[in-house]
Amino acid sequence: MKLFLIKFTYSFLSCVVITFLASCSILDYNKGQNKSQYSQNNVKKNKCPSTKIHSKTANYISTKKYILSIKKIEMACKNEVVKSSNILNTVIQFKVKMELKTNNKIKTKDLKLPNIYIALVDRESEVVLAKMTSKIDIKNKEDNLILNKKKFRFKHANNDNLSIYFGLQ
């Protein structure tokens, strides 16, 4: 009976020590998870207008020399309110990924590529507010993918009812 009590107390104390250590480590882990570097009040949320790639102008086919098509568009926006007029000043940095399919005999340096057009459209009134073009830079070419990075700025009351259309022209 004495041996049983010694084994029982040894097992019981071992469980208590393990539980204590585990609870301390869990508490420290939760404290580390709750600490955030940024408070929600300091983070400025920038909402980009919706983007669309027009299906008719997403591809450009040259007379059997090459086919250029827009594959993906990524945007980052920075909004600032102009204090004197309460108008939103928006800077949009965009990255367009395009695929260039050519015949192996043709040199890509000699190609005359189209421009990327960007149209800023008001969805409610269906009016084009601005239209811009951007030259395609073939320097950022990897295999058959071309990557263009550009930015533009516009001022408007808000971005809620705006859309940005991309295409090739």
C-alpha positions in Angstrom: 0.0 0.0 0.0 2.9 2.3 0.8 4.4 1.8 -2.6 1.0 2.6 -4.3 0.8 5.9 -2.4 4.3 6.9 -3.4 3.6 6.1 -7.1 0.3 7.9 -6.9 1.8 11.1 -5.4 4.6 11.0 -7.9 2.2 10.8 -10.8 -0.1 13.5 -9.3 2.8 15.9 -8.7 4.1 15.3 -12.2 0.7 16.1 -13.7 0.4 19.3 -11.7 3.8 20.5 -12.8 3.2 19.7 -16.4 -0.2 21.5 -16.3 1.4 24.5 -14.6 4.1 24.8 -17.2 1.7 24.3 -20.1 -0.7 26.9 -18.8 2.2 29.5 -18.4 3.4 28.9 -21.9 -0.2 29.2 -23.3 -0.7 32.5 -21.5 2.5 33.9 -22.9 1.6 32.7 -26.4 -1.8 34.5 -26.2 -0.2 37.7 -25.0 2.1 37.7 -28.0 -0.7 37.1 -30.4 -2.8 40.0 -29.1 -0.1 42.5 -29.4 -0.5 44.3 -32.8 2.0 46.7 -34.2 -0.7 49.0 -35.8 -3.8 50.2 -34.2 -7.0 50.3 -36.4 -7.2 54.1 -36.1 -3.8 54.7 -37.6 -4.3 52.5 -40.7 -5.7 54.5 -43.6 -7.9 52.2 -45.7 -7.6 53.0 -49.4 -10.4 51.7 -51.6 -9.6 51.3 -55.3 -12.2 51.7 -57.9 -13.4 48.5 -59.6 -11.4 47.4 -62.6 -12.6 45.8 -65.8 -10.8 44.4 -68.8 -13.0 45.0 -71.8 -13.3 41.7 -73.7 -13.1 43.2 -77.2 -9.9 45.0 -76.5 -8.2 42.5 -74.1 -6.4 41.0 -77.2 -4.6 42.7 -80.0 -3.8 40.6 -83.1 -1.3 42.1 -85.6 -1.4 40.9 -89.2 -0.1 37.4 -88.4 3.0 38.7 -86.7 2.0 38.5 -83.1 -0.8 38.3 -80.6 -0.8 40.4 -77.4 -3.3 39.8 -74.6 -3.8 41.2 -71.2 -3.7 38.5 -68.5 -3.8 40.3 -65.2 -4.0 43.7 -63.7 -3.0 44.6 -60.1 -3.7 48.0 -58.6 -2.7 49.9 -55.4 -4.4 53.2 -54.5 -3.5 56.1 -52.3 -6.3 58.5 -51.4 -6.0 61.9 -49.8 -8.7 64.4 -49.2 -7.9 67.9 -50.4 -8.9 70.1 -47.4 -9.9 73.2 -49.3 -12.4 71.5 -51.6 -13.2 68.1 -50.0 -12.3 66.4 -53.2 -10.5 63.0 -53.2 -7.1 63.1 -54.7 -6.3 59.5 -55.8 -3.0 58.1 -57.0 -3.3 54.7 -58.7 -0.3 52.5 -59.3 -1.1 49.7 -61.7 0.8 46.6 -62.9 -0.4 45.0 -66.2 0.8 41.5 -67.1 0.5 40.7 -70.8 1.3 37.7 -72.9 3.0 38.1 -76.2 2.8 35.3 -78.7 5.0 35.6 -81.8 6.4 33.6 -84.6 10.0 32.5 -83.7 11.4 34.1 -86.9 10.3 37.6 -85.8 12.4 39.7 -83.5 10.4 41.2 -80.6 12.6 44.3 -80.5 11.3 45.3 -84.0 7.6 45.0 -83.2 5.4 48.0 -83.0 3.2 47.3 -80.0 -0.1 49.0 -79.3 -0.8 51.2 -76.2 -2.6 50.3 -73.1 -5.7 52.5 -72.8 -7.2 53.3 -69.4 -10.7 54.8 -69.2 -12.1 56.3 -66.0 -15.9 55.7 -66.1 -18.8 56.9 -63.9 -21.0 53.8 -63.5 -24.2 55.7 -62.6 -24.3 58.1 -65.5 -22.2 55.8 -67.8 -20.0 58.7 -68.8 -16.3 58.4 -69.6 -14.6 61.0 -67.3 -11.1 60.5 -68.6 -9.2 58.4 -71.1 -5.4 57.9 -71.0 -2.9 55.8 -72.9 0.3 54.1 -71.6 3.1 52.9 -73.8 4.1 49.3 -73.4 7.7 48.9 -72.2 9.2 45.8 -73.7 12.3 46.0 -71.4 10.4 44.1 -68.6 10.0 40.9 -70.8 10.4 37.4 -69.4 9.9 34.7 -72.0 6.5 35.6 -73.4 5.3 37.8 -70.5 5.5 41.6 -70.5 5.2 43.5 -67.2 4.3 47.2 -67.3 4.3 49.3 -64.1 2.9 52.8 -64.3 0.8 55.2 -62.2 -1.6 58.1 -62.7 -3.5 60.6 -60.6 -7.0 62.0 -60.7 -9.3 64.0 -58.5 -13.0 63.2 -58.0 -15.6 63.5 -55.3 -15.5 59.8 -54.3 -14.5 56.5 -55.7 -17.7 54.6 -54.9 -19.3 54.8 -58.4 -16.1 54.7 -60.5 -14.8 52.0 -62.7 -11.5 51.8 -64.5 -11.4 50.0 -67.9 -8.2 48.6 -69.4 -7.6 47.5 -72.9 -5.2 47.5 -75.9 -5.4 50.1 -78.6 
